[in-house]
Amino acid sequence: MGSAAGEFLRRVLPEKEKAGLSDHSSSGLEELHVLAVDDSHVDRKVIERLLKISSCKVTAVESGTRALQFLGLDGEESSVGFDGLKINLIMTDYSMPGMTGYELLKKIKESKAFKKIPVVIMSSENILTRIHRCLEEGAEEFIVKPVKLSDVRRLRDFIMRGEENRKKGNNHKRKLQDDYGMSPPLSPAPSLALDCEISSLLLPSSSSSSSPECHPSKRPRLRVED
Amino acid sequence: MESTLQQQISAMKQSLLDEGFVDGHFVELELLDDGDNPQFTEEIVALFFADSAHLIADVEKEIANDPINYVKVDKILHQFKGSSSSVGANRVRLQGTKLRESCKDGDVESLKVSLKQLKEEHATLKEKLDTYFQLVKQLRSEEKTVGHPNEEHVEMLAENQLTKMAITKDEEVDVVKGTGNEPGKVVTEEEAVKVVSDESALIVAN
């Protein structure tokens, strides 16, 4: 029936290399469990929603201290066995009162139980030395806020590939850079041909102005023709 | 049949974007409005206004002190910048930055002027978004009672759906109105209507 609404054509172009795991539901893996740490109530709610929409289980806490308590790393006698606690990813804000995200990162990387868990730092400030320090300390990625759905989706896919490899007994720790064939951080700025998403890993916002006030709207490429 | 309500909403959103009241991140948030929480954006914006009102009051209190604790003010404004950026409150965020900058001059009078402007931007945005969300709410309840979503809304939701799918699948998507003879994946009006009525059914069920 021809109508004004018409029919929509969704043309997928060009099909990107998928590691066979883009569809979470077909992977056979359990839900990823993410621990999110942020002192901002608004940001906690947003990250929670982003993760839930991306089919992840979320525990959101307001401080590094609470995060350590949750993980059982606070030195307290843990009353509950943590054998069942499986955290696949920790996302933490950088600037928090008390314990910063950087300090939390260090504590996690110092712990035998949790040092293998990928930790992602989020920050509203695009400061090179800060980024460098976090990556040096073992952070998987540094995301400049505000965090977008595409950031979360990319992280989730990356974590799931890692889990899949672990299941297959592949102990090679894949870095996000390897997946995208990129050089390590702090190399010359990536060319503009790179995905918008990827540019948030290296030198955030380098493809646009480096002013901290610049918030390029990184949206999927969507052309609507009438 | 065109819905004037639908047109009003689209026009208002476009004008909010054009005039810089909100930025692309507000649009990103709306993509998170979904079956189980169709008013997520409205809720998070309400949370923002509640939080930021406290922050502004705190700044006002600090500025009334003598001497002013600029470190404390800066901390508060840093928080303010974060949450305004998270909801895409563009003009408000920029004014907050101006205020933060003028703290460095140490000129208390210009500081007070800057704060006053911030409160104005804040109030203006709240008013506009209150209106915007009223319209959206109206449209949602209109659909519930009528039971059949109007074409424009179907188009909008279908596009949103495709955008969301593109984001979650990391695909480049061309959304074009086709004749049905093109190869590739086609979302017909029936499918789009089904998506919308499924979501409406969920809303009604809640």
Chai-1 contact restraints between the chains, C-beta under 6 A:
chainA,res_idxA,chainB,res_idxB,connection_type,confidence,min_distance_angstrom,max_distance_angstrom,comment,restraint_id
A,A4,B,E151,contact,1.0,0.0,6.0,A-B,restraint_1
A,A5,B,E151,contact,1.0,0.0,6.0,A-B,restraint_2
A,A5,B,V154,contact,1.0,0.0,6.0,A-B,restraint_3
A,A5,B,E155,contact,1.0,0.0,6.0,A-B,restraint_4
A,A5,B,E189,contact,1.0,0.0,6.0,A-B,restraint_5
A,G6,B,K177,contact,1.0,0.0,6.0,A-B,restraint_6
A,E7,B,G178,contact,1.0,0.0,6.0,A-B,restraint_7
A,E7,B,G180,contact,1.0,0.0,6.0,A-B,restraint_8
A,E7,B,V186,contact,1.0,0.0,6.0,A-B,restraint_9
A,E7,B,T188,contact,1.0,0.0,6.0,A-B,restraint_10
A,F8,B,A158,contact,1.0,0.0,6.0,A-B,restraint_11
A,F8,B,V187,contact,1.0,0.0,6.0,A-B,restraint_12
A,L9,B,V176,contact,1.0,0.0,6.0,A-B,restraint_13
A,L9,B,G178,contact,1.0,0.0,6.0,A-B,restraint_14
A,L9,B,E182,contact,1.0,0.0,6.0,A-B,restraint_15
A,L9,B,V186,contact,1.0,0.0,6.0,A-B,restraint_16
A,R10,B,L162,contact,1.0,0.0,6.0,A-B,restraint_17
A,R10,B,V173,contact,1.0,0.0,6.0,A-B,restraint_18
A,R10,B,K185,contact,1.0,0.0,6.0,A-B,restraint_19
A,R10,B,V187,contact,1.0,0.0,6.0,A-B,restraint_20
A,R11,B,D174,contact,1.0,0.0,6.0,A-B,restraint_21
A,R11,B,G184,contact,1.0,0.0,6.0,A-B,restraint_22
A,V12,B,E171,contact,1.0,0.0,6.0,A-B,restraint_23
A,L13,B,E172,contact,1.0,0.0,6.0,A-B,restraint_24
A,S40,B,G82,contact,1.0,0.0,6.0,A-B,restraint_25
A,S40,B,S83,contact,1.0,0.0,6.0,A-B,restraint_26
A,V42,B,L47,contact,1.0,0.0,6.0,A-B,restraint_27
A,V42,B,F48,contact,1.0,0.0,6.0,A-B,restraint_28
A,V42,B,S83,contact,1.0,0.0,6.0,A-B,restraint_29
A,V42,B,S86,contact,1.0,0.0,6.0,A-B,restraint_30
A,D43,B,S86,contact,1.0,0.0,6.0,A-B,restraint_31
A,K45,B,I44,contact,1.0,0.0,6.0,A-B,restraint_32
A,V46,B,S86,contact,1.0,0.0,6.0,A-B,restraint_33
A,R49,B,L32,contact,1.0,0.0,6.0,A-B,restraint_34
A,R49,B,F40,contact,1.0,0.0,6.0,A-B,restraint_35
A,I53,B,L32,contact,1.0,0.0,6.0,A-B,restraint_36
A,S124,B,G82,contact,1.0,0.0,6.0,A-B,restraint_37
A,P146,B,H25,contact,1.0,0.0,6.0,A-B,restraint_38
A,P146,B,S85,contact,1.0,0.0,6.0,A-B,restraint_39
A,P146,B,S86,contact,1.0,0.0,6.0,A-B,restraint_40
A,K148,B,E28,contact,1.0,0.0,6.0,A-B,restraint_41
A,L149,B,I167,contact,1.0,0.0,6.0,A-B,restraint_42
A,S150,B,I167,contact,1.0,0.0,6.0,A-B,restraint_43
A,R153,B,T168,contact,1.0,0.0,6.0,A-B,restraint_44
A,S217,B,G24,contact,1.0,0.0,6.0,A-B,restraint_45
A,P220,B,A166,contact,1.0,0.0,6.0,A-B,restraint_46
A,P220,B,I167,contact,1.0,0.0,6.0,A-B,restraint_47
A,R221,B,E172,contact,1.0,0.0,6.0,A-B,restraint_48
A,L222,B,T163,contact,1.0,0.0,6.0,A-B,restraint_49
A,L222,B,V173,contact,1.0,0.0,6.0,A-B,restraint_50
A,R223,B,D174,contact,1.0,0.0,6.0,A-B,restraint_51
A,V224,B,V175,contact,1.0,0.0,6.0,A-B,restraint_52
A,E225,B,V176,contact,1.0,0.0,6.0,A-B,restraint_53
